C-alpha cells in the first residue's frame, strides 16, 4: 500500500510559505490593536487602578505606633504579652512620648491607640505633660505607675505590642465585627459593639428589594417599548430618559416635597377622603425605596429593551399558531430570550444600589443608612481613612464577586446553548 503524497506547500509570490506569511500578518494586526488601546490602558492604570490600590492599602496601613514609638516597639520584642514588661519598656515609652510631644504627633498616636484600648488618648496626654521625669535609672516603671495606674495594666502594653508592625488587620476585622483579643485570637466583638455586619446585611437587602421592584416595573414597560410602533416608542423612550436630565439631588428634594406629611401626595389622598391622617412616607425605608426605584428604573429598562428589540415577534405568533396558549408561548418562548437583559439590568441596578449614599441619607432614618453612609462618615467627619477604606474595600470585593458570578452564569448559559 502506497503512502499518499503530502499536499503541496502553498507559497506566496515572494516564495514564502503562505501559512507563515498569514501568521506574520496576524501578529502585526494584534500589535497594532494593542498599540491603539495602550494609551487607554495607561490612563486607566494611572487615574483609576493605582489610586484605588493606594486607598485599599490604607485599610491595612499602620504607621502611627511603629513611627512614633520606635524605642517602645523594640523594647517589647522579647515580651510575651503576659504580666508587665521590663523596666526598659517603661523608659523607652517615656522617651518616645517626649519626642512625640515635641514633634506634635501625640494626637495621631493617641487616636490610633484609643481604638485598641479606650482611654489611651487621655493616658498619653497626661503622661506627656509630666515629661521628662527626674527619675533615677531603674525607676521609670515606678514613676509611670505612680503617675497613672493604667501603666500597670497589661492591656495598654498589649495594644502597643499588637501594633508593632507597619500593617494591621484591625480595620478589616472591625469592618467585619471582629477583633484580636488579649490572647491574640480573632473573635467576635461584644454584641453591643457589633454594627457593620448588620449594615452590610441591610445594604444588600435594600439593594435586592430595589432591584426586584425595578424589574417588576421595567419588564412590562420594556415590552411595551419593543412592541409599539416606532413613533410612539420614541416618545415613550424620551419619557424614560427624561430623569437623566435632572440631578439626583434635585429628584430627591422633589420626593421630599411630594412625600412629606404636608406634601402633595398626602394632601391629595386627604382631599379624596382616602385617609384621615397623613401617611409616613418620608424619612423611613418606604421613602428610600420609592426614590431609589424612581432613580434606577431607567437602568433596568434600557438593557431589557435592547434585548427585546432583537427578538422577532414571529416566534410568538408561530408558537400560538401551533396551538400554544398565548401566556404559555410567552413564558416558554419569549421570556427565556430576555434573560440576558434581565441579568444585565439586575446586576447594574444592584451594584448601583449598594453604593448609594445621598438618597438614604436624605430620605431615610437612622436605621436605613447603607455602607456608603459610614464610608462618608469616616472620610469626612472622623478622618479615619483606615475604617473608610476597609468598608469600601469590602464593598468593592462584593461588587467584583457579583461580576464573577454574572460572568460565570452567562458563560455557563452560552456553553449550554452551544
Secondary structure, DSSP 8 states (H G I E B T S, - for coil): ----------B-TTS-BHHHHHHHHHHHHHHHHHHHHHHHHHHHIIIIIHHHHHHHHTTSB-HHHHHH-HHHHHHTTT--SSS---HHHHHHHHHHHHHHHHHT-HHHHHHHHHHHSTTHHHHHHHHHHH-S----TT-HHHHHHHH-GGGG-HHHHHHHHHT-SSB-SHHHHHHTTEEE-TTS-EEE--GGG--HHHHHHHHHHHHHHHHHHHHHHHHHHHHHHHHS-HHHHHHHHHHHHGGGGS-HHHHHHHHHHHHSTTSHHHHHHHHTTS-SS----SSSHHHHHHHHHHHHHHHHHHHHHHHHTTS-THHHHHHHHTT--HHHHIIIIIGGGGHHHHHHHHHHHHHHHHT--HHHHHHS-GGG--HHHHHHIIIIIS--HHHHHHHHHHHHHHHHHHHHHHHHHHHHHHHHH-
